[in-house]
Amino acid sequence: MSEPIREKPLTKNFSPGEAPFDLKQYESGGGYQAVRKAMTEMAPEDVTGVVKEANLRGRGGAGFPTGMKWSFVPMGDRAPKRKYLVANADEMEPGTFKDRLLLEGDPHQFIEGMILAAYAIQADVAYIFLRWAYKKAEALLGKAIAEAYEAGYLGKNILGSGYNLELYLHTSAGRYICGEETALMNALEGKRPIPRTKPPFPQTSGLWGKPTIVQNVETLCNVPHIVANGADWYKSLSYSGNGGTKLFGASGKIKRPAIWELPLGTPMRELLEEHAGGMQDGLKFRGVLPGGASTDFLVEEHLDLPMDYEPVMEAGSRLGTGTMVILDDKTCPVGMIRNLELFFTRESCGFCTPCRDGIPWTHRLLDAIETGDGKPEDIDNLDFIINTITRMLGRTFCAFAPGAVEPLQSGLKYFRDDFEQHIGEKRCPYAS
Amino acid sequence: MLTEEERREIEEEFEHFDYKQAVSVDALKIVQKHRGWVSDESIKDIAELLEMSPAELDGVATFYNLIYRKPVGKHVILLCDSVSCWVMGCDRMRAHFTKRLGIDFGETSEDNEFTLLPMQCLGTCDHAPAMMIDETLHRDLDEDKIDGIIERYKG
């Protein structure tokens, strides 16, 4: 494993407490040079090529290779007349607060990334799908989009290249499932936002049946830096073959909850002990959801894991969004998992049975156990639901239900004594 | 009947899309902005303008947690109860609202000032517990802070 170069491209323009860079400030720091370079020196396929070579993987949770995704879009004269790029700014994964930071901290970086991605697939129209709650980001993006149009980075014949792109900001109205890319497309079409069956994949048949790429905010923010500085530079930012830095974060009862931009592959222990300052006084580390609510718990024995796609996967969890939620020794794991399953119960779109019926069932069982009404067979029933949903992997319309049972199955594995104690004592041993 | 202003605002959204139905959420939000909620009558009126069936539009409206199909109070409190806020004590905040305002999730206070609703993770987990009141974010909550905030909104 090679030592990464210590640069922080994504957050270099950040000035906490102050307004983010306007167009002039952003340009004077090298901003929009990547768009200029792409429009004057690079064919669309070259942009996709460098992103592919840089090994940028999606930062929204699934980790799909970005350049590969773009390469599935039909190109050339025989491609459909309309193509779309959608930025997924519907950040709602519990415990995740990185995209808010990027949108508020440097809106032009994000817009530049969108223009480059749109150019690479030759999209005509781009939408930002922003969650309702991000009011500050909404205002900042509105201003930045207007500035980018004014300067000729958006609209007709961008920088004399002959390429046209219209970019619109859409703000949604809640509901976690809208962040699932096919539900998001239904939402944008004004339909009830339930996920679509795949195939066809959005790259060939997405919004209104046209080729569409949906990409997370953080992923897009990486693109200008890759285009400007090249694939080798980008790969040297990380500890592993997956390129780039990552916005890592942590919340829970730690000393300094925050977001940090660090090399992909930074050990979890360094994040928790050095950057987060360790646990609050009097508390011990018990477990962690490494990348949001729909990732499996990891525990003490995993602390030296590099925070990167493969190592976290091999340990039985997922890097997810890279923002960790910490469980301490005075917080009830059963209560925490009950909270997670309540969230998933509420947010299930209700379209397929394992999710609509299975997830609320887990919540009822967890609620019974937590409040002292649990029976020994409840654990068997939880196992049954988990096995049923896990066996159905690929048979539900989307990844919601499999994700929802991840913290539950690992919670039962690592904190089984706690479940049994609740049932045996008919109360929550953590209640004061 | 939609007002002239509502109709104009909805029609302005048409230019972002090739299809009228695509503005359904924008249209619902526009009407809600003017009237506080979306009535059955508004559903019919918007559906007609967007060339949708009222049933399909209602399927959209009832899906979203931030489209209100029932009247709400003057201020809507959106208390995050997702996992980071739960670890940091959002249940206590909820209990405090119940104590101070006499309302739990889904309820509106008798004086019609406040409606309390649960909210998905607000993406500000380093400052949990958090909530929004109307369109303003409030973070690092505790009981005292909530008391101060309630007083400000009551005024």
Interface residues (C-beta under 8 A of the other chain):
Chain A: E91 M92 E93 P94 G95 T96 F97 D99 R100 Y127 R131 W132 A133 Y134 K135 K136 Y168 H170 T171 S172 A173 G174 R175 Y176 A187 L188 E189 G190 K191 R192 P193 W208 G249 S251 G252 K253 P257 A258 I259 L289 A293 T323 V325 I326 L327 D328 T331 G335 M336 N339 L340 L342 F343 R346 E347 C349
Chain B: H16 F17 D18 Y19 Q21 A22 V23 S24 V25 D26 L28 K29 L50 M52 E56 G59 V60 F63 Y64 N65 L66 I67 L78 D81 S82 V83 S84 W86 V87 M88 P118 M119 Q120 C121 L122 G123 T124 C125 D126 H127 A128 M132 E135 T136 L137
